[in-house]
Amino acid sequence: MELKLLERAALGTIRGLLNGQIGKFTPQQLQEAINENRVLWGVTPDKTKNQIQYWKNKLKKQFDKFFNQINTNLLVEWLKKDQLALHNVIMASQRNFSWFDVQVKTFLDEIRRM
């Protein structure tokens, strides 16, 4: 029972941190970031990076298990449920989706290196 609770906590933490990072943008700001090809990891505050590192260390086994299952499509699904306006910006065109895919891969690669 405790393991399932930790697994849910790890997945919820990952979802919250990744989804929360993009949630700092309004739909207009997100479209501007896409148009300017900005890298989201570059504007990720140190506080958020420290939170990621903390939870990665705290829930290492569960974090690793679920982290490897995260991909762009899963984040799009989360955004559809959590932040529909941002989801709609990302899904508005193939160019927007491709930009988001690069952002997700960059974000995940940076977290893996932590």
DSSP file (Angstrom, degrees, kcal/mol; ACC not computed):
  #  RESIDUE AA STRUCTURE BP1 BP2  ACC     N-H-->O    O-->H-N    N-H-->O    O-->H-N    TCO  KAPPA ALPHA  PHI   PSI    X-CA   Y-CA   Z-CA
    1    1 A M     >        0   0    0      0, 0.0     4,-1.8     0, 0.0     5,-0.1   0.000 360.0 360.0 360.0 -42.6    0.0    0.0    0.0
    2    2 A E  H  >  +     0   0    0      1,-0.2     4,-2.4     2,-0.2     5,-0.2   0.888 360.0  54.8 -63.8 -38.5    2.8    2.4    0.9
    3    3 A L  H  > S+     0   0    0      1,-0.2     4,-2.8     2,-0.2    -1,-0.2   0.915 106.3  50.6 -62.2 -42.9    4.5    1.8   -2.4
    4    4 A K  H  > S+     0   0    0      1,-0.2     4,-2.5     2,-0.2    -1,-0.2   0.895 109.9  51.1 -62.4 -38.5    1.4    2.7   -4.4
    5    5 A L  H  X S+     0   0    0     -4,-1.8     4,-2.2     2,-0.2    -1,-0.2   0.917 111.8  46.4 -63.9 -43.4    1.2    5.9   -2.4
    6    6 A L  H  X S+     0   0    0     -4,-2.4     4,-2.7     2,-0.2    -2,-0.2   0.880 111.1  52.5 -66.5 -38.0    4.8    6.7   -3.2
    7    7 A E  H  X S+     0   0    0     -4,-2.8     4,-2.5     2,-0.2     5,-0.2   0.928 111.1  46.5 -63.5 -44.1    4.3    5.9   -6.8
    8    8 A R  H  X S+     0   0    0     -4,-2.5     4,-2.7     1,-0.2    -2,-0.2   0.893 112.4  51.4 -64.1 -38.6    1.3    8.2   -7.0
    9    9 A A  H  X S+     0   0    0     -4,-2.2     4,-2.3     2,-0.2    -2,-0.2   0.914 110.8  48.1 -64.0 -42.5    3.3   10.9   -5.2
   10   10 A A  H  X S+     0   0    0     -4,-2.7     4,-2.6     2,-0.2     5,-0.2   0.939 114.3  45.1 -64.2 -47.2    6.2   10.6   -7.6
   11   11 A L  H  X S+     0   0    0     -4,-2.5     4,-2.7     1,-0.2    -2,-0.2   0.912 114.1  49.5 -64.6 -42.0    3.9   10.7  -10.7
   12   12 A G  H  X S+     0   0    0     -4,-2.7     4,-2.6    -5,-0.2    -1,-0.2   0.874 111.2  50.1 -63.5 -37.4    2.0   13.6   -9.3
   13   13 A T  H  X S+     0   0    0     -4,-2.3     4,-2.6     2,-0.2     5,-0.2   0.935 111.8  46.7 -66.5 -47.0    5.2   15.5   -8.5
   14   14 A I  H  X S+     0   0    0     -4,-2.6     4,-2.6     1,-0.2     5,-0.4   0.939 114.8  47.7 -60.2 -47.0    6.6   15.0  -12.0
   15   15 A R  H  X S+     0   0    0     -4,-2.7     4,-2.7     1,-0.2     5,-0.4   0.932 113.0  48.3 -60.3 -46.5    3.3   16.0  -13.5
   16   16 A G  H  X S+     0   0    0     -4,-2.6     4,-2.1    -5,-0.2    -1,-0.2   0.904 114.0  45.2 -62.4 -43.2    3.0   19.1  -11.3
   17   17 A L  H  X S+     0   0    0     -4,-2.6     4,-1.5     2,-0.2    -2,-0.2   0.931 120.0  38.4 -69.4 -46.1    6.6   20.3  -11.9
   18   18 A L  H  X S+     0   0    0     -4,-2.6     4,-1.3    -5,-0.2    -2,-0.2   0.941 122.2  42.5 -70.7 -46.7    6.5   19.8  -15.7
   19   19 A N  H  X S+     0   0    0     -4,-2.7     4,-1.5    -5,-0.4    -2,-0.2   0.873 112.9  55.0 -66.8 -37.3    3.0   20.9  -16.2
   20   20 A G  H  < S+     0   0    0     -4,-2.1     4,-0.4    -5,-0.4    -1,-0.2   0.834 100.5  59.5 -65.9 -33.4    3.5   23.8  -13.7
   21   21 A Q  H >< S+     0   0    0     -4,-1.5     3,-1.0     1,-0.2    -1,-0.2   0.936 111.2  38.7 -63.1 -46.3    6.5   25.1  -15.6
   22   22 A I  H >< S+     0   0    0     -4,-1.3     3,-1.8     1,-0.2    -1,-0.2   0.775 104.2  72.1 -75.3 -23.8    4.5   25.7  -18.8
   23   23 A G  T 3< S+     0   0    0     -4,-1.5    -1,-0.2     1,-0.3    -2,-0.2   0.572  79.2  76.1 -67.4  -8.1    1.6   26.9  -16.8
   24   24 A K  T <  S+     0   0    0     -3,-1.0     2,-0.3    -4,-0.4    -1,-0.3   0.603  85.6  80.3 -76.4 -10.6    3.4   30.1  -16.0
   25   25 A F  S <  S-     0   0    0     -3,-1.8    61,-0.1    -4,-0.1     3,-0.0  -0.735  75.0-136.9 -97.7 143.3    2.7   31.2  -19.6
   26   26 A T     >  -     0   0    0     -2,-0.3     4,-2.7     1,-0.1     5,-0.2  -0.512  38.4-102.5 -79.6 164.5   -0.5   32.7  -20.8
   27   27 A P  H  > S+     0   0    0      0, 0.0     4,-2.3     0, 0.0     5,-0.2   0.908 125.5  49.7 -56.1 -40.3   -1.7   31.4  -24.2
   28   28 A Q  H  > S+     0   0    0      2,-0.2     4,-2.2     1,-0.2     5,-0.1   0.921 111.1  48.2 -65.1 -43.3   -0.4   34.6  -25.8
   29   29 A Q  H  > S+     0   0    0      1,-0.2     4,-2.5     2,-0.2    -1,-0.2   0.882 110.7  52.2 -64.3 -37.4    3.0   34.3  -24.1
   30   30 A L  H  X S+     0   0    0     -4,-2.7     4,-2.3     2,-0.2    -1,-0.2   0.921 108.9  48.9 -64.9 -43.3    3.2   30.7  -25.1
   31   31 A Q  H  X S+     0   0    0     -4,-2.3     4,-2.8    -5,-0.2    -2,-0.2   0.892 111.2  50.8 -63.8 -38.0    2.6   31.5  -28.7
   32   32 A E  H  X S+     0   0    0     -4,-2.2     4,-2.3     2,-0.2    -2,-0.2   0.908 109.0  51.0 -63.7 -41.9    5.2   34.3  -28.5
   33   33 A A  H  <>S+     0   0    0     -4,-2.5     5,-2.6     2,-0.2     4,-0.4   0.897 112.3  47.1 -62.2 -39.8    7.7   31.8  -27.1
   34   34 A I  H ><5S+     0   0    0     -4,-2.3     3,-1.2     3,-0.2    -2,-0.2   0.945 111.8  49.6 -64.8 -48.7    6.9   29.4  -29.9
   35   35 A N  H 3<5S+     0   0    0     -4,-2.8    -2,-0.2     1,-0.3    -1,-0.2   0.848 116.7  41.6 -59.9 -35.5    7.2   32.1  -32.5
   36   36 A E  T 3<5S-     0   0    0     -4,-2.3    -1,-0.3    -5,-0.2    -2,-0.2   0.408 107.8-127.0 -92.2   0.8   10.6   33.2  -31.1
   37   37 A N  T < 5 +     0   0    0     -3,-1.2    -3,-0.2    -4,-0.4    -4,-0.1   0.879  43.0 179.7  53.7  43.4   11.7   29.6  -30.6
   38   38 A R      < -     0   0    0     -5,-2.6     2,-0.6    -6,-0.2    -1,-0.2  -0.420  28.8-124.6 -73.2 149.7   12.5   30.2  -26.9
   39   39 A V    >>  -     0   0    0      1,-0.1     3,-0.6    -2,-0.1     4,-0.5  -0.867  13.4-156.1 -97.2 117.8   13.9   27.4  -24.8
   40   40 A L  G >4 S+     0   0    0     -2,-0.6     3,-1.3     1,-0.2     4,-0.2   0.852  90.4  60.9 -64.7 -35.5   11.7   26.9  -21.7
   41   41 A W  G >4 S+     0   0    0      1,-0.3     3,-1.5     2,-0.2    -1,-0.2   0.869  97.4  61.4 -60.5 -33.5   14.4   25.3  -19.7
   42   42 A G  G <4 S+     0   0    0     -3,-0.6    -1,-0.3     1,-0.3    -2,-0.2   0.739 108.1  42.3 -64.8 -23.3   16.4   28.5  -20.0
   43   43 A V  G << S+     0   0    0     -3,-1.3    -1,-0.3    -4,-0.5    -2,-0.2   0.237  83.8 121.1-106.9  12.0   13.7   30.4  -18.2
   44   44 A T    <   -     0   0    0     -3,-1.5     5,-0.0    -4,-0.2    -3,-0.0  -0.657  67.5-121.2 -75.8 121.1   13.1   27.8  -15.5
   45   45 A P     >  -     0   0    0      0, 0.0     4,-2.1     0, 0.0     3,-0.4  -0.243  13.4-120.2 -63.0 150.5   13.7   29.4  -12.2
   46   46 A D  H  > S+     0   0    0      1,-0.2     4,-2.9     2,-0.2     5,-0.2   0.853 113.6  62.4 -57.2 -35.1   16.4   28.0   -9.9
   47   47 A K  H  > S+     0   0    0      1,-0.2     4,-1.9     2,-0.2    -1,-0.2   0.915 105.5  45.0 -58.5 -43.4   13.7   27.4   -7.3
   48   48 A T  H  > S+     0   0    0     -3,-0.4     4,-2.4     2,-0.2    -1,-0.2   0.910 112.3  51.2 -67.0 -42.2   11.8   25.0   -9.7
   49   49 A K  H  X S+     0   0    0     -4,-2.1     4,-2.3     1,-0.2    -2,-0.2   0.893 110.0  50.4 -61.7 -39.0   15.1   23.3  -10.6
   50   50 A N  H  X S+     0   0    0     -4,-2.9     4,-2.5     2,-0.2    -1,-0.2   0.876 108.9  51.7 -66.4 -37.5   15.8   22.8   -6.9
   51   51 A Q  H  X S+     0   0    0     -4,-1.9     4,-2.6     2,-0.2     5,-0.3   0.920 109.4  49.8 -64.3 -43.0   12.3   21.4   -6.3
   52   52 A I  H  X S+     0   0    0     -4,-2.4     4,-2.6     1,-0.2    -2,-0.2   0.943 112.0  47.8 -59.7 -47.7   12.9   18.9   -9.1
   53   53 A Q  H  X S+     0   0    0     -4,-2.3     4,-2.1     2,-0.2    -2,-0.2   0.908 111.4  51.5 -60.4 -43.1   16.2   17.9   -7.6
   54   54 A Y  H  X S+     0   0    0     -4,-2.5     4,-2.7     1,-0.2    -2,-0.2   0.949 114.5  41.1 -58.6 -52.1   14.7   17.5   -4.2
   55   55 A W  H  X S+     0   0    0     -4,-2.6     4,-2.4     1,-0.2    -1,-0.2   0.837 111.1  57.0 -70.1 -31.8   11.8   15.3   -5.3
   56   56 A K  H  < S+     0   0    0     -4,-2.6    -1,-0.2    -5,-0.3    -2,-0.2   0.917 114.5  39.0 -62.9 -41.8   14.1   13.3   -7.6
   57   57 A N  H >< S+     0   0    0     -4,-2.1     3,-0.9    -5,-0.2    -2,-0.2   0.887 116.4  50.8 -73.3 -40.7   16.3   12.5   -4.6
   58   58 A K  H 3< S+     0   0    0     -4,-2.7    -2,-0.2     1,-0.3    -3,-0.2   0.886 124.8  25.9 -67.4 -40.9   13.4   12.0   -2.2
   59   59 A L  T 3X S+     0   0    0     -4,-2.4     4,-3.9    -5,-0.2     5,-0.3  -0.264  80.2 150.5-117.0  44.2   11.5    9.6   -4.4
   60   60 A K  H <> S+     0   0    0     -3,-0.9     4,-2.8     1,-0.2     5,-0.2   0.867  70.0  42.5 -48.7 -55.9   14.4    8.2   -6.4
   61   61 A K  H  > S+     0   0    0      1,-0.2     4,-1.8     2,-0.2    -1,-0.2   0.934 122.1  39.5 -61.9 -48.0   13.0    4.7   -7.2
   62   62 A Q  H  > S+     0   0    0      2,-0.2     4,-2.2     1,-0.2     5,-0.3   0.887 114.8  53.9 -69.7 -38.9    9.5    5.8   -8.0
   63   63 A F  H  X S+     0   0    0     -4,-3.9     4,-2.9     1,-0.2     5,-0.2   0.940 110.2  46.8 -60.4 -48.1   10.7    9.0   -9.8
   64   64 A D  H  X S+     0   0    0     -4,-2.8     4,-1.4    -5,-0.3    -1,-0.2   0.895 110.3  54.0 -62.0 -40.7   13.0    6.9  -12.1
   65   65 A K  H  < S+     0   0    0     -4,-1.8    -1,-0.2    -5,-0.2    -2,-0.2   0.930 119.8  30.7 -60.9 -47.4   10.2    4.4  -12.8
   66   66 A F  H >< S+     0   0    0     -4,-2.2     3,-1.4     1,-0.2     4,-0.5   0.796 109.7  66.5 -85.2 -28.9    7.7    7.0  -13.9
   67   67 A F  H >< S+     0   0    0     -4,-2.9     3,-1.3    -5,-0.3    -1,-0.2   0.881  97.0  56.2 -60.5 -38.0   10.1    9.5  -15.3
   68   68 A N  T 3< S+     0   0    0     -4,-1.4    -1,-0.3     1,-0.3    -2,-0.2   0.619 103.5  55.9 -71.1 -11.6   11.1    7.1  -18.1
   69   69 A Q  T <  S+     0   0    0     -3,-1.4     2,-0.3    -4,-0.2    -1,-0.3   0.493  84.4 104.6 -95.3  -5.7    7.4    6.8  -19.1
   70   70 A I    <   +     0   0    0     -3,-1.3     2,-0.3    -4,-0.5     3,-0.0  -0.600  42.0 151.1 -82.7 134.2    7.0   10.5  -19.7
   71   71 A N     >  -     0   0    0     -2,-0.3     4,-2.0     1,-0.1     3,-0.2  -0.885  59.1 -85.9-148.4 179.0    6.9   11.8  -23.2
   72   72 A T  H  > S+     0   0    0     -2,-0.3     4,-2.5     1,-0.2     5,-0.2   0.897 122.9  54.1 -60.2 -43.3    5.4   14.6  -25.2
   73   73 A N  H  > S+     0   0    0      1,-0.2     4,-2.1     2,-0.2    -1,-0.2   0.880 107.9  50.4 -62.1 -37.7    2.1   12.9  -25.8
   74   74 A L  H  > S+     0   0    0      2,-0.2     4,-2.5     1,-0.2    -1,-0.2   0.914 110.8  49.0 -65.9 -42.0    1.6   12.3  -22.1
   75   75 A L  H  X S+     0   0    0     -4,-2.0     4,-2.8     2,-0.2    -2,-0.2   0.885 109.2  52.3 -65.6 -37.0    2.3   16.0  -21.4
   76   76 A V  H  X S+     0   0    0     -4,-2.5     4,-2.3     2,-0.2    -1,-0.2   0.914 109.5  50.2 -62.0 -41.7   -0.1   17.0  -24.1
   77   77 A E  H  X S+     0   0    0     -4,-2.1     4,-1.6     2,-0.2    -2,-0.2   0.923 111.0  48.5 -62.0 -44.7   -2.7   14.8  -22.4
   78   78 A W  H  X S+     0   0    0     -4,-2.5     4,-2.9     1,-0.2     5,-0.3   0.922 111.2  50.3 -61.1 -43.9   -2.0   16.4  -19.0
   79   79 A L  H  X S+     0   0    0     -4,-2.8     4,-2.8     1,-0.2     8,-0.4   0.884 105.4  56.6 -63.1 -37.6   -2.3   19.9  -20.5
   80   80 A K  H  < S+     0   0    0     -4,-2.3    -1,-0.2     1,-0.2     4,-0.2   0.887 116.4  36.6 -60.5 -37.6   -5.6   19.0  -22.1
   81   81 A K  H  < S+     0   0    0     -4,-1.6    -2,-0.2    -3,-0.2    -1,-0.2   0.845 130.8  28.9 -81.0 -36.2   -6.9   18.1  -18.7
   82   82 A D  H  < S+     0   0    0     -4,-2.9    -3,-0.2     1,-0.2    -2,-0.2   0.796 133.7  17.0-100.0 -32.9   -5.2   20.8  -16.6
   83   83 A Q    >X  +     0   0    0     -4,-2.8     4,-2.3    -5,-0.3     3,-0.5  -0.597  61.4 173.9-146.7  75.4   -4.6   23.8  -18.9
   84   84 A L  H 3> S+     0   0    0      1,-0.2     4,-2.6     2,-0.2     5,-0.2   0.837  77.9  57.1 -59.3 -38.2   -6.9   23.5  -22.0
   85   85 A A  H 3> S+     0   0    0      1,-0.2     4,-1.4     2,-0.2    -1,-0.2   0.902 110.9  43.8 -63.1 -40.0   -6.0   27.0  -23.3
   86   86 A L  H <> S+     0   0    0     -3,-0.5     4,-2.2     2,-0.2    -1,-0.2   0.887 111.4  54.7 -71.2 -38.3   -2.3   26.1  -23.5
   87   87 A H  H  X S+     0   0    0     -4,-2.3     4,-2.4    -8,-0.4    -2,-0.2   0.921 106.1  52.3 -56.9 -44.7   -3.1   22.7  -24.9
   88   88 A N  H  < S+     0   0    0     -4,-2.6     4,-0.5     1,-0.2    -1,-0.2   0.860 107.4  51.6 -64.1 -35.7   -5.0   24.4  -27.7
   89   89 A V  H >< S+     0   0    0     -4,-1.4     3,-0.9     1,-0.2     4,-0.4   0.940 112.1  46.4 -64.1 -46.3   -2.0   26.7  -28.5
   90   90 A I  H >< S+     0   0    0     -4,-2.2     3,-0.6     1,-0.2    -2,-0.2   0.872 116.1  44.6 -64.1 -37.8    0.3   23.6  -28.8
   91   91 A M  T 3< S+     0   0    0     -4,-2.4    -1,-0.2     1,-0.2    -2,-0.2   0.438  87.2  93.5 -88.3   1.1   -2.2   21.7  -30.9
   92   92 A A  T <  S+     0   0    0     -3,-0.9     2,-0.3    -4,-0.5    -1,-0.2   0.780  99.3   0.1 -66.7 -26.8   -3.0   24.6  -33.2
   93   93 A S    <>  -     0   0    0     -3,-0.6     4,-2.2    -4,-0.4     5,-0.2  -0.988  67.8-112.1-156.7 161.7   -0.4   23.6  -35.7
   94   94 A Q  H  > S+     0   0    0     -2,-0.3     4,-2.9     1,-0.2     5,-0.2   0.871 117.9  56.8 -63.3 -36.9    2.3   21.0  -36.4
   95   95 A R  H  > S+     0   0    0      2,-0.2     4,-2.2     1,-0.2    -1,-0.2   0.920 107.8  46.7 -60.9 -44.5    4.9   23.7  -35.9
   96   96 A N  H  > S+     0   0    0      2,-0.2     4,-2.3     1,-0.2    -2,-0.2   0.924 113.6  48.3 -64.0 -43.9    3.6   24.5  -32.4
   97   97 A F  H  X S+     0   0    0     -4,-2.2     4,-2.5     1,-0.2    -2,-0.2   0.910 110.4  51.4 -63.5 -41.8    3.5   20.8  -31.6
   98   98 A S  H  X S+     0   0    0     -4,-2.9     4,-2.0     2,-0.2    -1,-0.2   0.902 109.4  50.5 -62.3 -41.2    7.1   20.3  -32.9
   99   99 A W  H  X S+     0   0    0     -4,-2.2     4,-2.1     1,-0.2    -1,-0.2   0.932 111.4  48.5 -60.2 -45.9    8.3   23.2  -30.8
  100  100 A F  H  X S+     0   0    0     -4,-2.3     4,-2.7     1,-0.2    -2,-0.2   0.891 107.2  55.7 -63.1 -39.9    6.7   21.7  -27.7
  101  101 A D  H  X S+     0   0    0     -4,-2.5     4,-2.4     1,-0.2    -1,-0.2   0.913 108.3  47.8 -58.6 -44.5    8.2   18.3  -28.5
  102  102 A V  H  X S+     0   0    0     -4,-2.0     4,-2.5     2,-0.2    -1,-0.2   0.902 111.4  51.6 -63.1 -40.9   11.7   19.8  -28.5
  103  103 A Q  H  X S+     0   0    0     -4,-2.1     4,-2.9     2,-0.2    -2,-0.2   0.921 110.2  48.0 -62.6 -44.5   10.9   21.6  -25.2
  104  104 A V  H  X S+     0   0    0     -4,-2.7     4,-2.8     2,-0.2     5,-0.2   0.938 113.0  47.6 -62.3 -47.5    9.7   18.4  -23.5
  105  105 A K  H  X S+     0   0    0     -4,-2.4     4,-2.3     2,-0.2    -1,-0.2   0.896 113.8  47.6 -62.7 -40.3   12.8   16.5  -24.7
  106  106 A T  H  X S+     0   0    0     -4,-2.5     4,-2.5     2,-0.2    -2,-0.2   0.935 112.8  49.0 -64.2 -46.4   15.1   19.3  -23.5
  107  107 A F  H  X S+     0   0    0     -4,-2.9     4,-2.1     1,-0.2    -2,-0.2   0.927 113.6  46.0 -59.5 -47.2   13.4   19.5  -20.2
  108  108 A L  H  X S+     0   0    0     -4,-2.8     4,-2.4     1,-0.2    -1,-0.2   0.893 111.7  51.6 -65.7 -40.5   13.5   15.8  -19.6
  109  109 A D  H  X S+     0   0    0     -4,-2.3     4,-1.7    -5,-0.2    -1,-0.2   0.912 109.9  49.7 -62.1 -42.4   17.2   15.6  -20.7
  110  110 A E  H  X S+     0   0    0     -4,-2.5     4,-0.6     1,-0.2    -2,-0.2   0.903 111.1  49.0 -63.9 -40.5   18.1   18.4  -18.2
  111  111 A I  H >< S+     0   0    0     -4,-2.1     3,-1.2     1,-0.2    -1,-0.2   0.905 107.2  55.1 -66.4 -40.7   16.3   16.6  -15.4
  112  112 A R  H 3< S+     0   0    0     -4,-2.4    -1,-0.2     1,-0.3    -2,-0.2   0.870 105.8  53.5 -59.0 -36.1   18.0   13.3  -16.2
  113  113 A R  H 3<        0   0    0     -4,-1.7    -1,-0.3     1,-0.2    -2,-0.2   0.617 360.0 360.0 -75.5 -12.4   21.4   15.1  -15.9
  114  114 A M    <<        0   0    0     -3,-1.2    -1,-0.2    -4,-0.6    -2,-0.1   0.505 360.0 360.0 -67.5 360.0   20.6   16.5  -12.4
